Amino acid sequence: MIAQSTGRAAGLRHCAGPAGKRQSIFSVVMMKAAVLATSLVMLLGFGNSVAAHDDHHHHEWRRWWGDERKEEFRDGPCEVKIESKRGDYKREVKCKDGIGARWRGEWKEEFRDGRCRVKQEAKRDEFKEEVKCDD
C-alpha cells in the first residue's frame, strides 16, 4: 500500500486498497484493528474451551468419596451413573450412538494409581471405570 496526499484535505492521506480503490489510512487502520480484535476473541474462546475440558476432569475427585453414594445424571447427551463406597468407585457413561463421548476408540486399560487399582474400558458409546483401593 502506498500512502499519498490528495490535496483535497490537508494532512488526509489515502492508500491503494483492494482492486486499486483508494481508501483513507484511517479506514485501513480500523480494518486491521477489527481483524486483530476478531483474532483475539477467537483465541480467548479457544482458551475457554480448553478450560471447559479441564472442568470435566474436575469431577474426578468424586471417586475418592469416603461414604456410600449413588448418583445418576446427564452430562450433555450422555447418561452418567456413579456408585461409590469406602475404597470402591464405579462410573459408567453411556452416550447414544457415541454422540457426546469424550473418549475416542475402543480400548481396555488396567493400572495402579497410588494404592488403588483402576480398570477402564471404552467402547464407541460406553465408558466404564472401576477403582478399588487397598485399605
Helices and strands as residue ranges (DSSP letters): E 3-5, E 13-16, G 18-20, E 22-24, H 25-58, G 59-64, E 69-75, E 78-85, E 88-95, G 96-98, E 107-113, E 116-122, E 126-133
